Amino acid sequence: MVRDQSVYTGFGIMTSSFFDQPFISLLMLQADYRRLGVGRALMTAMENQVQGPKLFTSTNESNIPIQKLCESLG
């Protein structure tokens, strides 16, 4: 979770339910905090917890913002 004073700005959930591999199943941000680096910070924090070389996520074709975020993170 990321906080801005007393407001939770976003959170992410990472599981190992995808063939026993780390999988980001959810990334949620408050609308006012999108495009401010909160999503990047959450994704990076989850990525830093991964022990192996792989990390998976999935999204709808219509979710262009998360696709762009994933592309920018490599």
N, CA, C, O and CB atoms as a CASP TS submission, in Angstrom:
PFRMAT TS
TARGET T0000
AUTHOR 0000-0000-0000
METHOD Language model
MODEL 1
PARENT N/A
ATOM      1  N   MET     1       0.832  -1.178   0.000  1.00  0.00           N
ATOM      2  CA  MET     1       0.000   0.000   0.000  1.00  0.00           C
ATOM      3  C   MET     1       0.875   1.238   0.000  1.00  0.00           C
ATOM      4  O   MET     1       1.976   1.236   0.549  1.00  0.00           O
ATOM      5  CB  MET     1      -0.946   0.000   1.201  1.00  0.00           C
ATOM      6  N   VAL     2       0.384   2.273  -0.608  1.00  0.00           N
ATOM      7  CA  VAL     2       1.057   3.568  -0.617  1.00  0.00           C
ATOM      8  C   VAL     2       0.124   4.572   0.032  1.00  0.00           C
ATOM      9  O   VAL     2      -1.068   4.625  -0.271  1.00  0.00           O
ATOM     10  CB  VAL     2       1.448   4.011  -2.071  1.00  0.00           C
ATOM     11  N   ARG     3       0.690   5.370   0.937  1.00  0.00           N
ATOM     12  CA  ARG     3      -0.132   6.358   1.643  1.00  0.00           C
ATOM     13  C   ARG     3       0.376   7.760   1.364  1.00  0.00           C
ATOM     14  O   ARG     3       1.578   7.973   1.204  1.00  0.00           O
ATOM     15  CB  ARG     3      -0.136   6.087   3.159  1.00  0.00           C
ATOM     16  N   ASP     4      -0.531   8.704   1.306  1.00  0.00           N
ATOM     17  CA  ASP     4      -0.243  10.125   1.232  1.00  0.00           C
ATOM     18  C   ASP     4      -0.915  10.728   2.455  1.00  0.00           C
ATOM     19  O   ASP     4      -2.121  10.976   2.450  1.00  0.00           O
ATOM     20  CB  ASP     4      -0.754  10.783  -0.130  1.00  0.00           C
ATOM     21  N   GLN     5      -0.136  10.962   3.498  1.00  0.00           N
ATOM     22  CA  GLN     5      -0.645  11.400   4.796  1.00  0.00           C
ATOM     23  C   GLN     5      -1.628  10.358   5.323  1.00  0.00           C
ATOM     24  O   GLN     5      -1.204   9.247   5.641  1.00  0.00           O
ATOM     25  CB  GLN     5      -1.324  12.800   4.690  1.00  0.00           C
ATOM     26  N   SER     6      -2.893  10.659   5.427  1.00  0.00           N
ATOM     27  CA  SER     6      -3.841   9.699   5.993  1.00  0.00           C
ATOM     28  C   SER     6      -4.703   9.019   4.939  1.00  0.00           C
ATOM     29  O   SER     6      -5.672   8.340   5.278  1.00  0.00           O
ATOM     30  CB  SER     6      -4.728  10.387   6.991  1.00  0.00           C
ATOM     31  N   VAL     7      -4.360   9.192   3.660  1.00  0.00           N
ATOM     32  CA  VAL     7      -5.153   8.638   2.570  1.00  0.00           C
ATOM     33  C   VAL     7      -4.381   7.503   1.903  1.00  0.00           C
ATOM     34  O   VAL     7      -3.227   7.675   1.511  1.00  0.00           O
ATOM     35  CB  VAL     7      -5.515   9.736   1.539  1.00  0.00           C
ATOM     36  N   TYR     8      -5.023   6.343   1.775  1.00  0.00           N
ATOM     37  CA  TYR     8      -4.421   5.263   0.998  1.00  0.00           C
ATOM     38  C   TYR     8      -4.613   5.596  -0.475  1.00  0.00           C
ATOM     39  O   TYR     8      -5.736   5.789  -0.941  1.00  0.00           O
ATOM     40  CB  TYR     8      -5.053   3.868   1.357  1.00  0.00           C
ATOM     41  N   THR     9      -3.503   5.660  -1.200  1.00  0.00           N
ATOM     42  CA  THR     9      -3.556   6.060  -2.602  1.00  0.00           C
ATOM     43  C   THR     9      -3.634   4.872  -3.552  1.00  0.00           C
ATOM     44  O   THR     9      -4.071   5.015  -4.694  1.00  0.00           O
ATOM     45  CB  THR     9      -2.351   6.896  -2.940  1.00  0.00           C
ATOM     46  N   GLY    10      -3.215   3.710  -3.087  1.00  0.00           N
ATOM     47  CA  GLY    10      -3.273   2.536  -3.941  1.00  0.00           C
ATOM     48  C   GLY    10      -2.758   1.302  -3.239  1.00  0.00           C
ATOM     49  O   GLY    10      -2.145   1.381  -2.174  1.00  0.00           O
ATOM     50  N   PHE    11      -3.018   0.153  -3.853  1.00  0.00           N
ATOM     51  CA  PHE    11      -2.507  -1.103  -3.312  1.00  0.00           C
ATOM     52  C   PHE    11      -2.375  -2.116  -4.438  1.00  0.00           C
ATOM     53  O   PHE    11      -2.977  -1.973  -5.502  1.00  0.00           O
ATOM     54  CB  PHE    11      -3.432  -1.646  -2.191  1.00  0.00           C
ATOM     55  N   GLY    12      -1.583  -3.130  -4.182  1.00  0.00           N
ATOM     56  CA  GLY    12      -1.410  -4.210  -5.131  1.00  0.00           C
ATOM     57  C   GLY    12      -1.457  -5.544  -4.425  1.00  0.00           C
ATOM     58  O   GLY    12      -1.154  -5.638  -3.236  1.00  0.00           O
ATOM     59  N   ILE    13      -1.837  -6.575  -5.154  1.00  0.00           N
ATOM     60  CA  ILE    13      -1.866  -7.933  -4.626  1.00  0.00           C
ATOM     61  C   ILE    13      -1.022  -8.815  -5.538  1.00  0.00           C
ATOM     62  O   ILE    13      -1.228  -8.860  -6.751  1.00  0.00           O
ATOM     63  CB  ILE    13      -3.332  -8.472  -4.515  1.00  0.00           C
ATOM     64  N   MET    14      -0.076  -9.508  -4.934  1.00  0.00           N
ATOM     65  CA  MET    14       0.762 -10.443  -5.672  1.00  0.00           C
ATOM     66  C   MET    14       0.594 -11.820  -5.035  1.00  0.00           C
ATOM     67  O   MET    14       0.684 -11.962  -3.815  1.00  0.00           O
ATOM     68  CB  MET    14       2.268  -9.992  -5.673  1.00  0.00           C
ATOM     69  N   THR    15       0.351 -12.825  -5.860  1.00  0.00           N
ATOM     70  CA  THR    15       0.173 -14.197  -5.388  1.00  0.00           C
ATOM     71  C   THR    15       1.139 -15.115  -6.131  1.00  0.00           C
ATOM     72  O   THR    15       1.906 -14.678  -6.988  1.00  0.00           O
ATOM     73  CB  THR    15      -1.298 -14.667  -5.586  1.00  0.00           C
ATOM     74  N   SER    16       1.082 -16.385  -5.783  1.00  0.00           N
ATOM     75  CA  SER    16       1.849 -17.377  -6.542  1.00  0.00           C
ATOM     76  C   SER    16       0.890 -18.406  -7.129  1.00  0.00           C
ATOM     77  O   SER    16       1.230 -19.580  -7.272  1.00  0.00           O
ATOM     78  CB  SER    16       2.919 -18.071  -5.642  1.00  0.00           C
ATOM     79  N   SER    17      -0.307 -17.948  -7.464  1.00  0.00           N
ATOM     80  CA  SER    17      -1.352 -18.850  -7.945  1.00  0.00           C
ATOM     81  C   SER    17      -1.257 -19.172  -9.434  1.00  0.00           C
ATOM     82  O   SER    17      -2.036 -19.983  -9.935  1.00  0.00           O
ATOM     83  CB  SER    17      -2.690 -18.255  -7.660  1.00  0.00           C
ATOM     84  N   PHE    18      -0.334 -18.565 -10.139  1.00  0.00           N
ATOM     85  CA  PHE    18      -0.177 -18.786 -11.572  1.00  0.00           C
ATOM     86  C   PHE    18       0.964 -19.782 -11.790  1.00  0.00           C
ATOM     87  O   PHE    18       2.118 -19.388 -11.958  1.00  0.00           O
ATOM     88  CB  PHE    18       0.098 -17.441 -12.325  1.00  0.00           C
ATOM     89  N   PHE    19       0.627 -21.080 -11.785  1.00  0.00           N
ATOM     90  CA  PHE    19       1.626 -22.134 -11.965  1.00  0.00           C
ATOM     91  C   PHE    19       2.800 -21.995 -10.990  1.00  0.00           C
ATOM     92  O   PHE    19       3.957 -22.220 -11.346  1.00  0.00           O
ATOM     93  CB  PHE    19       2.144 -22.117 -13.397  1.00  0.00           C
ATOM     94  N   ASP    20       2.472 -21.619  -9.759  1.00  0.00           N
ATOM     95  CA  ASP    20       3.471 -21.417  -8.696  1.00  0.00           C
ATOM     96  C   ASP    20       4.485 -20.318  -9.033  1.00  0.00           C
ATOM     97  O   ASP    20       5.609 -20.332  -8.531  1.00  0.00           O
ATOM     98  CB  ASP    20       4.211 -22.722  -8.429  1.00  0.00           C
ATOM     99  N   GLN    21       4.095 -19.390  -9.865  1.00  0.00           N
ATOM    100  CA  GLN    21       4.952 -18.263 -10.237  1.00  0.00           C
ATOM    101  C   GLN    21       4.375 -16.983  -9.651  1.00  0.00           C
ATOM    102  O   GLN    21       3.162 -16.891  -9.467  1.00  0.00           O
ATOM    103  CB  GLN    21       5.089 -18.147 -11.781  1.00  0.00           C
ATOM    104  N   PRO    22       5.210 -15.993  -9.354  1.00  0.00           N
ATOM    105  CA  PRO    22       4.688 -14.724  -8.839  1.00  0.00           C
ATOM    106  C   PRO    22       3.804 -14.042  -9.882  1.00  0.00           C
ATOM    107  O   PRO    22       4.167 -13.923 -11.052  1.00  0.00           O
ATOM    108  CB  PRO    22       5.846 -13.789  -8.429  1.00  0.00           C
ATOM    109  N   PHE    23       2.637 -13.600  -9.424  1.00  0.00           N
ATOM    110  CA  PHE    23       1.636 -13.032 -10.321  1.00  0.00           C
ATOM    111  C   PHE    23       0.982 -11.823  -9.648  1.00  0.00           C
ATOM    112  O   PHE    23       0.411 -11.944  -8.565  1.00  0.00           O
ATOM    113  CB  PHE    23       0.566 -14.097 -10.705  1.00  0.00           C
ATOM    114  N   ILE    24       1.069 -10.674 -10.287  1.00  0.00           N
ATOM    115  CA  ILE    24       0.374  -9.480  -9.795  1.00  0.00           C
ATOM    116  C   ILE    24      -1.061  -9.590 -10.283  1.00  0.00           C
ATOM    117  O   ILE    24      -1.347  -9.410 -11.466  1.00  0.00           O
ATOM    118  CB  ILE    24       1.063  -8.134 -10.295  1.00  0.00           C
ATOM    119  N   SER    25      -1.957  -9.889  -9.351  1.00  0.00           N
ATOM    120  CA  SER    25      -3.345 -10.119  -9.718  1.00  0.00           C
ATOM    121  C   SER    25      -4.204  -8.864  -9.627  1.00  0.00           C
ATOM    122  O   SER    25      -5.295  -8.813 -10.194  1.00  0.00           O
ATOM    123  CB  SER    25      -3.926 -11.187  -8.844  1.00  0.00           C
ATOM    124  N   LEU    26      -3.713  -7.849  -8.913  1.00  0.00           N
ATOM    125  CA  LEU    26      -4.514  -6.634  -8.763  1.00  0.00           C
ATOM    126  C   LEU    26      -3.614  -5.452  -8.467  1.00  0.00           C
ATOM    127  O   LEU    26      -2.688  -5.543  -7.661  1.00  0.00           O
ATOM    128  CB  LEU    26      -5.561  -6.800  -7.648  1.00  0.00           C
ATOM    129  N   LEU    27      -3.896  -4.348  -9.126  1.00  0.00           N
ATOM    130  CA  LEU    27      -3.241  -3.070  -8.860  1.00  0.00           C
ATOM    131  C   LEU    27      -4.333  -2.013  -8.918  1.00  0.00           C
ATOM    132  O   LEU    27      -4.931  -1.785  -9.969  1.00  0.00           O
ATOM    133  CB  LEU    27      -2.072  -2.769  -9.894  1.00  0.00           C
ATOM    134  N   MET    28      -4.587  -1.379  -7.799  1.00  0.00           N
ATOM    135  CA  MET    28      -5.664  -0.384  -7.712  1.00  0.00           C
ATOM    136  C   MET    28      -5.101   0.941  -7.206  1.00  0.00           C
ATOM    137  O   MET    28      -4.301   0.976  -6.271  1.00  0.00           O
ATOM    138  CB  MET    28      -6.807  -0.881  -6.778  1.00  0.00           C
ATOM    139  N   LEU    29      -5.532   2.027  -7.839  1.00  0.00           N
ATOM    140  CA  LEU    29      -5.110   3.365  -7.428  1.00  0.00           C
ATOM    141  C   LEU    29      -6.328   4.264  -7.308  1.00  0.00           C
ATOM    142  O   LEU    29      -7.292   4.131  -8.062  1.00  0.00           O
ATOM    143  CB  LEU    29      -4.091   3.961  -8.430  1.00  0.00           C
ATOM    144  N   GLN    30      -6.270   5.189  -6.342  1.00  0.00           N
ATOM    145  CA  GLN    30      -7.281   6.237  -6.271  1.00  0.00           C
ATOM    146  C   GLN    30      -7.156   7.060  -7.557  1.00  0.00           C
ATOM    147  O   GLN    30      -6.047   7.325  -8.020  1.00  0.00           O
ATOM    148  CB  GLN    30      -7.103   7.140  -4.975  1.00  0.00           C
ATOM    149  N   ALA    31      -8.261   7.452  -8.114  1.00  0.00           N
ATOM    150  CA  ALA    31      -8.254   8.172  -9.399  1.00  0.00           C
ATOM    151  C   ALA    31      -7.389   9.434  -9.351  1.00  0.00           C
ATOM    152  O   ALA    31      -6.702   9.745 -10.324  1.00  0.00           O
ATOM    153  CB  ALA    31      -9.682   8.546  -9.797  1.00  0.00           C
ATOM    154  N   ASP    32      -7.414  10.151  -8.251  1.00  0.00           N
ATOM    155  CA  ASP    32      -6.644  11.397  -8.137  1.00  0.00           C
ATOM    156  C   ASP    32      -5.140  11.166  -8.100  1.00  0.00           C
ATOM    157  O   ASP    32      -4.368  12.110  -8.263  1.00  0.00           O
ATOM    158  CB  ASP    32      -7.061  12.146  -6.898  1.00  0.00           C
ATOM    159  N   TYR    33      -4.713   9.920  -7.889  1.00  0.00           N
ATOM    160  CA  TYR    33      -3.285   9.622  -7.755  1.00  0.00           C
ATOM    161  C   TYR    33      -2.734   8.856  -8.952  1.00  0.00           C
ATOM    162  O   TYR    33      -1.600   8.378  -8.906  1.00  0.00           O
ATOM    163  CB  TYR    33      -3.040   8.828  -6.490  1.00  0.00           C
ATOM    164  N   ARG    34      -3.500   8.735 -10.003  1.00  0.00           N
ATOM    165  CA  ARG    34      -3.015   8.071 -11.212  1.00  0.00           C
ATOM    166  C   ARG    34      -2.086   9.010 -11.972  1.00  0.00           C
ATOM    167  O   ARG    34      -2.257  10.229 -11.962  1.00  0.00           O
ATOM    168  CB  ARG    34      -4.198   7.627 -12.112  1.00  0.00           C
ATOM    169  N   ARG    35      -1.102   8.411 -12.630  1.00  0.00           N
ATOM    170  CA  ARG    35      -0.112   9.136 -13.437  1.00  0.00           C
ATOM    171  C   ARG    35       0.786  10.026 -12.592  1.00  0.00           C
ATOM    172  O   ARG    35       1.313  11.026 -13.081  1.00  0.00           O
ATOM    173  CB  ARG    35      -0.812   9.975 -14.487  1.00  0.00           C
ATOM    174  N   LEU    36       0.963   9.664 -11.316  1.00  0.00           N
ATOM    175  CA  LEU    36       1.845  10.404 -10.411  1.00  0.00           C
ATOM    176  C   LEU    36       2.997   9.540  -9.891  1.00  0.00           C
ATOM    177  O   LEU    36       3.751   9.976  -9.021  1.00  0.00           O
ATOM    178  CB  LEU    36       1.044  10.953  -9.238  1.00  0.00           C
ATOM    179  N   GLY    37       3.135   8.333 -10.411  1.00  0.00           N
ATOM    180  CA  GLY    37       4.212   7.441  -9.984  1.00  0.00           C
ATOM    181  C   GLY    37       3.810   6.437  -8.923  1.00  0.00           C
ATOM    182  O   GLY    37       4.633   5.617  -8.515  1.00  0.00           O
ATOM    183  N   VAL    38       2.565   6.476  -8.462  1.00  0.00           N
ATOM    184  CA  VAL    38       2.107   5.543  -7.425  1.00  0.00           C
ATOM    185  C   VAL    38       2.079   4.116  -7.973  1.00  0.00           C
ATOM    186  O   VAL    38       2.569   3.193  -7.323  1.00  0.00           O
ATOM    187  CB  VAL    38       0.701   5.946  -6.907  1.00  0.00           C
ATOM    188  N   GLY    39       1.517   3.935  -9.151  1.00  0.00           N
ATOM    189  CA  GLY    39       1.479   2.605  -9.760  1.00  0.00           C
ATOM    190  C   GLY    39       2.870   2.047  -9.997  1.00  0.00           C
ATOM    191  O   GLY    39       3.124   0.870  -9.742  1.00  0.00           O
ATOM    192  N   ARG    40       3.762   2.883 -10.480  1.00  0.00           N
ATOM    193  CA  ARG    40       5.155   2.481 -10.707  1.00  0.00           C
ATOM    194  C   ARG    40       5.797   2.056  -9.389  1.00  0.00           C
ATOM    195  O   ARG    40       6.494   1.043  -9.334  1.00  0.00           O
ATOM    196  CB  ARG    40       5.964   3.636 -11.354  1.00  0.00           C
ATOM    197  N   ALA    41       5.564   2.823  -8.336  1.00  0.00           N
ATOM    198  CA  ALA    41       6.144   2.498  -7.020  1.00  0.00           C
ATOM    199  C   ALA    41       5.617   1.158  -6.512  1.00  0.00           C
ATOM    200  O   ALA    41       6.381   0.352  -5.981  1.00  0.00           O
ATOM    201  CB  ALA    41       5.827   3.613  -5.995  1.00  0.00           C
ATOM    202  N   LEU    42       4.331   0.919  -6.671  1.00  0.00           N
ATOM    203  CA  LEU    42       3.747  -0.343  -6.227  1.00  0.00           C
ATOM    204  C   LEU    42       4.284  -1.519  -7.035  1.00  0.00           C
ATOM    205  O   LEU    42       4.662  -2.545  -6.469  1.00  0.00           O
ATOM    206  CB  LEU    42       2.226  -0.288  -6.333  1.00  0.00           C
ATOM    207  N   MET    43       4.317  -1.372  -8.349  1.00  0.00           N
ATOM    208  CA  MET    43       4.829  -2.446  -9.209  1.00  0.00           C
ATOM    209  C   MET    43       6.295  -2.737  -8.882  1.00  0.00           C
ATOM    210  O   MET    43       6.691  -3.901  -8.806  1.00  0.00           O
ATOM    211  CB  MET    43       4.677  -2.066 -10.704  1.00  0.00           C
ATOM    212  N   THR    44       7.091  -1.705  -8.691  1.00  0.00           N
ATOM    213  CA  THR    44       8.507  -1.879  -8.368  1.00  0.00           C
ATOM    214  C   THR    44       8.679  -2.560  -7.022  1.00  0.00           C
ATOM    215  O   THR    44       9.536  -3.431  -6.874  1.00  0.00           O
ATOM    216  CB  THR    44       9.227  -0.531  -8.368  1.00  0.00           C
ATOM    217  N   ALA    45       7.875  -2.174  -6.038  1.00  0.00           N
ATOM    218  CA  ALA    45       7.949  -2.802  -4.714  1.00  0.00           C
ATOM    219  C   ALA    45       7.618  -4.288  -4.802  1.00  0.00           C
ATOM    220  O   ALA    45       8.285  -5.109  -4.173  1.00  0.00           O
ATOM    221  CB  ALA    45       6.991  -2.103  -3.728  1.00  0.00           C
ATOM    222  N   MET    46       6.598  -4.637  -5.572  1.00  0.00           N
ATOM    223  CA  MET    46       6.251  -6.051  -5.718  1.00  0.00           C
ATOM    224  C   MET    46       7.338  -6.800  -6.483  1.00  0.00           C
ATOM    225  O   MET    46       7.692  -7.924  -6.130  1.00  0.00           O
ATOM    226  CB  MET    46       4.901  -6.201  -6.435  1.00  0.00           C
ATOM    227  N   GLU    47       7.864  -6.169  -7.531  1.00  0.00           N
ATOM    228  CA  GLU    47       8.932  -6.800  -8.316  1.00  0.00           C
ATOM    229  C   GLU    47      10.161  -7.066  -7.444  1.00  0.00           C
ATOM    230  O   GLU    47      10.818  -8.094  -7.605  1.00  0.00           O
ATOM    231  CB  GLU    47       9.316  -5.909  -9.520  1.00  0.00           C
ATOM    232  N   ASN    48      10.474  -6.160  -6.534  1.00  0.00           N
ATOM    233  CA  ASN    48      11.633  -6.318  -5.659  1.00  0.00           C
ATOM    234  C   ASN    48      11.471  -7.471  -4.668  1.00  0.00           C
ATOM    235  O   ASN    48      12.459  -7.920  -4.087  1.00  0.00           O
ATOM    236  CB  ASN    48      11.883  -5.033  -4.903  1.00  0.00           C
ATOM    237  N   GLN    49      10.258  -7.954  -4.468  1.00  0.00           N
ATOM    238  CA  GLN    49      10.017  -9.085  -3.570  1.00  0.00           C
ATOM    239  C   GLN    49      10.168 -10.434  -4.268  1.00  0.00           C
ATOM    240  O   GLN    49      10.211 -11.473  -3.610  1.00  0.00           O
ATOM    241  CB  GLN    49       8.632  -8.978  -2.971  1.00  0.00           C
ATOM    242  N   VAL    50      10.247 -10.420  -5.585  1.00  0.00           N
ATOM    243  CA  VAL    50      10.328 -11.662  -6.356  1.00  0.00           C
ATOM    244  C   VAL    50      11.736 -12.236  -6.251  1.00  0.00           C
ATOM    245  O   VAL    50      12.726 -11.535  -6.464  1.00  0.00           O
ATOM    246  CB  VAL    50       9.945 -11.420  -7.843  1.00  0.00           C
ATOM    247  N   GLN    51      11.808 -13.526  -5.919  1.00  0.00           N
ATOM    248  CA  GLN    51      13.095 -14.191  -5.765  1.00  0.00           C
ATOM    249  C   GLN    51      13.676 -14.683  -7.091  1.00  0.00           C
ATOM    250  O   GLN    51      14.895 -14.697  -7.264  1.00  0.00           O
ATOM    251  CB  GLN    51      12.955 -15.349  -4.816  1.00  0.00           C
ATOM    252  N   GLY    52      12.828 -15.079  -8.011  1.00  0.00           N
ATOM    253  CA  GLY    52      13.287 -15.660  -9.270  1.00  0.00           C
ATOM    254  C   GLY    52      13.275 -14.657 -10.411  1.00  0.00           C
ATOM    255  O   GLY    52      13.071 -13.461 -10.203  1.00  0.00           O
ATOM    256  N   PRO    53      13.496 -15.163 -11.624  1.00  0.00           N
ATOM    257  CA  PRO    53      13.619 -14.283 -12.792  1.00  0.00           C
ATOM    258  C   PRO    53      12.292 -13.901 -13.444  1.00  0.00           C
ATOM    259  O   PRO    53      12.281 -13.112 -14.388  1.00  0.00           O
ATOM    260  CB  PRO    53      14.481 -14.938 -13.812  1.00  0.00           C
ATOM    261  N   LYS    54      11.161 -14.451 -12.954  1.00  0.00           N
ATOM    262  CA  LYS    54       9.889 -14.219 -13.640  1.00  0.00           C
ATOM    263  C   LYS    54       8.877 -13.538 -12.730  1.00  0.00           C
ATOM    264  O   LYS    54       8.819 -13.795 -11.528  1.00  0.00           O
ATOM    265  CB  LYS    54       9.318 -15.534 -14.154  1.00  0.00           C
ATOM    266  N   LEU    55       8.078 -12.660 -13.338  1.00  0.00           N
ATOM    267  CA  LEU    55       6.940 -12.020 -12.682  1.00  0.00           C
ATOM    268  C   LEU    55       5.871 -11.843 -13.740  1.00  0.00           C
ATOM    269  O   LEU    55       6.144 -11.312 -14.817  1.00  0.00           O
ATOM    270  CB  LEU    55       7.334 -10.641 -12.018  1.00  0.00           C
ATOM    271  N   PHE    56       4.662 -12.281 -13.448  1.00  0.00           N
ATOM    272  CA  PHE    56       3.579 -12.245 -14.416  1.00  0.00           C
ATOM    273  C   PHE    56       2.473 -11.299 -13.965  1.00  0.00           C
ATOM    274  O   PHE    56       2.296 -11.055 -12.771  1.00  0.00           O
ATOM    275  CB  PHE    56       3.020 -13.643 -14.637  1.00  0.00           C
ATOM    276  N   THR    57       1.737 -10.775 -14.929  1.00  0.00           N
ATOM    277  CA  THR    57       0.494 -10.061 -14.693  1.00  0.00           C
ATOM    278  C   THR    57      -0.343 -10.190 -15.959  1.00  0.00           C
ATOM    279  O   THR    57       0.134 -10.692 -16.977  1.00  0.00           O
ATOM    280  CB  THR    57       0.750  -8.553 -14.316  1.00  0.00           C
ATOM    281  N   SER    58      -1.562  -9.745 -15.893  1.00  0.00           N
ATOM    282  CA  SER    58      -2.459  -9.819 -17.031  1.00  0.00           C
ATOM    283  C   SER    58      -3.444  -8.669 -16.946  1.00  0.00           C
ATOM    284  O   SER    58      -3.751  -8.184 -15.857  1.00  0.00           O
ATOM    285  CB  SER    58      -3.195 -11.181 -17.080  1.00  0.00           C
ATOM    286  N   THR    59      -3.937  -8.233 -18.094  1.00  0.00           N
ATOM    287  CA  THR    59      -4.933  -7.168 -18.107  1.00  0.00           C
ATOM    288  C   THR    59      -5.797  -7.289 -19.361  1.00  0.00           C
ATOM    289  O   THR    59      -5.473  -8.032 -20.287  1.00  0.00           O
ATOM    290  CB  THR    59      -4.253  -5.775 -18.042  1.00  0.00           C
ATOM    291  N   ASN    60      -6.877  -6.559 -19.370  1.00  0.00           N
ATOM    292  CA  ASN    60      -7.740  -6.506 -20.544  1.00  0.00           C
ATOM    293  C   ASN    60      -7.070  -5.713 -21.658  1.00  0.00           C
ATOM    294  O   ASN    60      -6.237  -4.843 -21.400  1.00  0.00           O
ATOM    295  CB  ASN    60      -9.102  -5.886 -20.189  1.00  0.00           C
ATOM    296  N   GLU    61      -7.437  -6.017 -22.885  1.00  0.00           N
ATOM    297  CA  GLU    61      -6.905  -5.266 -24.032  1.00  0.00           C
ATOM    298  C   GLU    61      -7.268  -3.796 -23.951  1.00  0.00           C
ATOM    299  O   GLU    61      -6.548  -2.949 -24.480  1.00  0.00           O
ATOM    300  CB  GLU    61      -7.425  -5.851 -25.344  1.00  0.00           C
ATOM    301  N   SER    62      -8.367  -3.486 -23.298  1.00  0.00           N
ATOM    302  CA  SER    62      -8.829  -2.096 -23.209  1.00  0.00           C
ATOM    303  C   SER    62      -8.101  -1.290 -22.139  1.00  0.00           C
ATOM    304  O   SER    62      -8.254  -0.069 -22.091  1.00  0.00           O
ATOM    305  CB  SER    62     -10.310  -2.067 -22.932  1.00  0.00           C
ATOM    306  N   ASN    63      -7.318  -1.934 -21.282  1.00  0.00           N
ATOM    307  CA  ASN    63      -6.643  -1.234 -20.189  1.00  0.00           C
ATOM    308  C   ASN    63      -5.274  -0.719 -20.654  1.00  0.00           C
ATOM    309  O   ASN    63      -4.228  -1.249 -20.281  1.00  0.00           O
ATOM    310  CB  ASN    63      -6.481  -2.170 -18.962  1.00  0.00           C
ATOM    311  N   ILE    64      -5.318   0.304 -21.458  1.00  0.00           N
ATOM    312  CA  ILE    64      -4.094   0.879 -22.041  1.00  0.00           C
ATOM    313  C   ILE    64      -3.152   1.444 -20.971  1.00  0.00           C
ATOM    314  O   ILE    64      -1.941   1.262 -21.097  1.00  0.00           O
ATOM    315  CB  ILE    64      -4.458   1.984 -23.039  1.00  0.00           C
ATOM    316  N   PRO    65      -3.645   2.121 -19.924  1.00  0.00           N
ATOM    317  CA  PRO    65      -2.718   2.672 -18.913  1.00  0.00           C
ATOM    318  C   PRO    65      -1.826   1.607 -18.265  1.00  0.00           C
ATOM    319  O   PRO    65      -0.625   1.833 -18.118  1.00  0.00           O
ATOM    320  CB  PRO    65      -3.509   3.384 -17.827  1.00  0.00           C
ATOM    321  N   ILE    66      -2.372   0.468 -17.881  1.00  0.00           N
ATOM    322  CA  ILE    66      -1.530  -0.556 -17.252  1.00  0.00           C
ATOM    323  C   ILE    66      -0.611  -1.193 -18.277  1.00  0.00           C
ATOM    324  O   ILE    66       0.506  -1.583 -17.937  1.00  0.00           O
ATOM    325  CB  ILE    66      -2.394  -1.633 -16.577  1.00  0.00           C
ATOM    326  N   GLN    67      -1.048  -1.308 -19.516  1.00  0.00           N
ATOM    327  CA  GLN    67      -0.162  -1.835 -20.558  1.00  0.00           C
ATOM    328  C   GLN    67       1.048  -0.914 -20.747  1.00  0.00           C
ATOM    329  O   GLN    67       2.180  -1.381 -20.876  1.00  0.00           O
ATOM    330  CB  GLN    67      -0.931  -1.995 -21.896  1.00  0.00           C
ATOM    331  N   LYS    68       0.796   0.384 -20.761  1.00  0.00           N
ATOM    332  CA  LYS    68       1.894   1.346 -20.905  1.00  0.00           C
ATOM    333  C   LYS    68       2.821   1.307 -19.700  1.00  0.00           C
ATOM    334  O   LYS    68       4.038   1.414 -19.846  1.00  0.00           O
ATOM    335  CB  LYS    68       1.345   2.762 -21.093  1.00  0.00           C
ATOM    336  N   LEU    69       2.246   1.153 -18.503  1.00  0.00           N
ATOM    337  CA  LEU    69       3.075   1.055 -17.298  1.00  0.00           C
ATOM    338  C   LEU    69       3.963  -0.168 -17.375  1.00  0.00           C
ATOM    339  O   LEU    69       5.160  -0.080 -17.104  1.00  0.00           O
ATOM    340  CB  LEU    69       2.204   1.000 -16.031  1.00  0.00           C
ATOM    341  N   CYS    70       3.400  -1.305 -17.740  1.00  0.00           N
ATOM    342  CA  CYS    70       4.196  -2.529 -17.852  1.00  0.00           C
ATOM    343  C   CYS    70       5.292  -2.393 -18.908  1.00  0.00           C
ATOM    344  O   CYS    70       6.423  -2.830 -18.693  1.00  0.00           O
ATOM    345  CB  CYS    70       3.293  -3.715 -18.191  1.00  0.00           C
ATOM    346  N   GLU    71       4.959  -1.795 -20.032  1.00  0.00           N
ATOM    347  CA  GLU    71       5.967  -1.580 -21.082  1.00  0.00           C
ATOM    348  C   GLU    71       7.095  -0.704 -20.577  1.00  0.00           C
ATOM    349  O   GLU    71       8.263  -0.974 -20.856  1.00  0.00           O
ATOM    350  CB  GLU    71       5.330  -0.944 -22.326  1.00  0.00           C
ATOM    351  N   SER    72       6.760   0.347 -19.832  1.00  0.00           N
ATOM    352  CA  SER    72       7.798   1.264 -19.352  1.00  0.00           C
ATOM    353  C   SER    72       8.685   0.615 -18.291  1.00  0.00           C
ATOM    354  O   SER    72       9.829   1.027 -18.096  1.00  0.00           O
ATOM    355  CB  SER    72       7.159   2.529 -18.785  1.00  0.00           C
ATOM    356  N   LEU    73       8.158  -0.397 -17.612  1.00  0.00           N
ATOM    357  CA  LEU    73       8.943  -1.113 -16.591  1.00  0.00           C
ATOM    358  C   LEU    73       9.728  -2.266 -17.187  1.00  0.00           C
ATOM    359  O   LEU    73      10.541  -2.890 -16.504  1.00  0.00           O
ATOM    360  CB  LEU    73       8.030  -1.635 -15.488  1.00  0.00           C
ATOM    361  N   GLY    74       9.490  -2.550 -18.454  1.00  0.00           N
ATOM    362  CA  GLY    74      10.230  -3.616 -19.127  1.00  0.00           C
ATOM    363  C   GLY    74       9.571  -4.945 -18.969  1.00  0.00           C
ATOM    364  O   GLY    74      10.072  -5.947 -19.479  1.00  0.00           O
TER
END
